[in-house]
Structures are given as structure tokens and as C-alpha cells.
Amino acid sequence: MNTDERIDALAQNLHLLGSIQRDFENKVDQFQTQVLQFQTEVRQSFRVLTELHRDNEKRMGQVMDAITRLANIAANHEERLDRLEGQ
């Protein structure tokens, strides 16, 4: 292999390496874009879940209040029945 052939082979290798590098950079850019989109989706999902949790906590408080009121009503009825039976 003479000098010109070696230079030509090196030039081809450099061209090939440049092409591979560009493809790699494009794939990295695409991956970064996908990661950013995923992060955005995760943040949105987290906000929705936080809001749903807050709503569920509020509803649970309302349910607990209703149960307490029902328990008081049941206790009052039981006392009334006991008094009526005692008369």
C-alpha cells in the first residue's frame, strides 16, 4: 500500500468516523428530548396525584365526620330506647 492509498484509506476512515459521530449526536439529542418529555409528563402526573390525594384527604375527613355524627345519633337512639323500655 503506497502513501496515497494510505492517505485515501485514512480519509475514508475519518469520513466514516464523522458520520458515526453525527449519528451518535443525533441519537443523544433525541434521547435528551425524550427524557425532557418524560420529566414533563412525570411532573404533570405528580401534580395530578397530589391534587387527588388532597381531595381524598378532604373526603376522608368528611366521611369520618359523618361516621361520628351517625355514631352519636345511634347512641342517642339507644339511650331513648332504654328510657322508653324502662318506663
Stockholm file with secondary structure:
# STOCKHOLM 1.0

chainA/1-87         MNTDERIDALAQNLHLLGSIQRDFENKVDQFQTQVLQFQTEVRQSFRVLTELHRDNEKRMGQVMDAITRLANIAANHEERLDRLEGQ
#=GR chainA/1-87 SS CCHHHHHHHHHHHHHHHHHHHHHHHHHHHHHHHHHHHHHHHHHHHHHHHHHHHHHHHHHHHHHHHHHHHHHHHHHHHHHHHHHHHHC
#=GC SS_cons        CCHHHHHHHHHHHHHHHHHHHHHHHHHHHHHHHHHHHHHHHHHHHHHHHHHHHHHHHHHHHHHHHHHHHHHHHHHHHHHHHHHHHHC
//
